[in-house]
Amino acid sequence: MKNFAWFMVPALLLTASCKKQEAEPQQKTLHEIMKDEVDVRADDVWAIGNDHIDANAGIDATSMSDDDWKKLASAAIGLQQAALDLAALKDPIVVVKPGVKIADEDVPGGDSVASVQANLAKDPQGFRDHANSLAQDMADLAKAANKHDAATAGPIINQLDSVCESCHIEFWYPSQKALVDAIRKKGGDAALN
């Protein structure tokens, strides 16, 4: 009986260890979070802003109902959480699952998965800092929306594109950075989505 116990205890511990490892979910890829969470929620924020834009590209408070403000706060909180999901990605941050392509990968001048992966590997904390900055902006937007504060909400929505772009140009398509800088120097709009 004692020999049986010596055999069973290690076997039970091994089984429990395997089950624990199986229960741990696999980390999402950067591409999955961007495509399924960040892009969708950013579009929600922009849609509300676009529907209620004033002559100065801010928010027209007179056109915003209580329900609109609630939708804006909810969209901001959703985008905040998506940004926090990006910031929480563990090293190594994986761009895509094997076999998945990113937008513009096959376009001349487009960046490849390998180049994006290399950019992230060089500065994962810089990437997390960008994501946390976006999360903070969305927390501020949600707060402004809850207060029906159009003077604060409008500029945050207007700056969202450049906040996103500042991260994209560093990590997602840095090969286009020189082109974007040249356009900006000429006074053009270099906002890329």
N, C-alpha and C positions, 0 to 999 in steps of 0.2 A: 504494500500500500504506500509506503514511504517513497519508493522508486516512482510510482505513478504520480505522486504529488510533485516530485522534482521535474517531471516531464511536463505536467499540466500547467504549472505556474508560468514558466517561460513562454509556453504556447499561448496562454491567455494574454500575457503582456504583449506579445508580438501581434496578436489579433487586434487588441485594443489600439495599439499604435498605428496599425494599418488603417483601421476605421477612422481614427482621428485625422490622418493624412488625407484620406478620401473626402472627409467632410469639409476640408478647407477649400473655399472656392478659388478658382483660378483668377488672377488679376486681369481686369479688362485691359485692352490695349489703348494707347493714346487715340488712335483712329476711331475706335468704337465710342469712346467717351465724347470725342469731338463731334462725330457724325450724329450720334444718337441722343446726346444730351446738350452739349454746348450750342451747336448750330441751331437746334430746334428751339431752345429757350431764348437764344439771342434774337431769333426771328420773331418770337412772341413779343419781346420788349420793343423791337423796332416797329412791329405792326401797330402797337398801341401808340407809340410816338408819332408814327406817320399819319395815323388816323386823326390825331389831335394837334398837328403842327400849327404854330402860329406864324405870323409874317417875319419873325426874327429867328425862325427855325427852333423855337422853344416849344413848350407845351401850352396850348390854349386852355387855360383852366376853365373857361366858361363852357367849353364843349365836353368837359370831362364829367361824367356822372359818378356817383358813389361806386357803382359797379365797375366803371372804367378804372377808377383808382384802385379798387380791390384787385382787378385783373393785372394791373401794372405791378402792384406789390407782390402778387403771387408769381408773376413771370420773373421779377427780379430775384425773388427768393429761390426759384427754380434754377436760374442761371448761377446764382451764388453757390448753390449746392453742387452744380456741375463743375464749377471752377474749383471748388474744394476737392471734388473727386480727382481732378487733374493734379492738384497739389499733393494729394495723398498717394499718388502712384509710387510704388517702391522701386528702388534700383534693382536691376536695370530697367528703365522705362522702355517698354516694347512698343514700337510704332504700330505694327500690324501683325496679324497672324500670318503664318506662312501662306504664300500664294495670293495674298490680298494686295491690290495696287492702290496707290493714292492718286488723287486728282492731279492731272497734268504730268504724271510720271512719264507717259509716252509722248509728250509734246516737246518739241525742240525747246531747250532752255528750261524745261521743267525739272524739278528736283526729284531724285529717286528716294525710295524707302531707305536705302543704304546711307544716303547723304543726310536725311533727316535723323536717322538713328545715330549717326556720328555726331551731329550737332547736339543732340540730347546728351550723349555720353560725355561731351566736352564740358557741359554746364548744366547738369540736372537741377542744381539749386537755383540757377538763374531762371530756368523754366518754371520751377515751383514759385519763385518770386512773382513772375508774371501772372500765374494762376491765382495766387493769393491777392494780388493787386486787383484783378478782376472781381474776385469774391468780395473784397472790401467795397469796391464801387457799387456792386449790386446790393450790398447791405445798406449803403447810403441811399440808393435809389428806393429800396423798399421802405426805408424810414421816411423819406420825402413823400412817397406815395401814400403812406398811412396818414401823413399830416396834410395831404392834398396840397403839397408845396410845389407848385409848378416852376417857380423860380429856381429851385434846386434840382428838380427832376429833369427838366429840359436839357441843361448842359451835360448832365451825366449820360443821358441817352445819346446826345450829339457826340460825345467823346468815346462812346463805346466802340465805334469802328476803329478809331486810332489806337485804343487800348488793345483790341484784338490784333490789329496790324503790327503793333510793336513786337508782339510775340511771334507772329507768323514770319515776319521778315528775318528774325534771328534764328528760328528753328525750322520752319516749314519750307520756306523758299528763299534762303539767303542768296542764292545765285541771282536773284532779281533785285537785290539790295541796291546795287549801283544804278540800275534803271530807275528805281523808285526815288533815290536821292537826286538823280538828274532831273526828274520831273518836278520834284519839290523845289529845286533850285530855280527852275524856270517859272515857278509860281503855279504849276498845274496841280490837279487833284491826283494824288498818288494812292488814294484809298483802294486797296485791293481786298476782295472778299475771299 
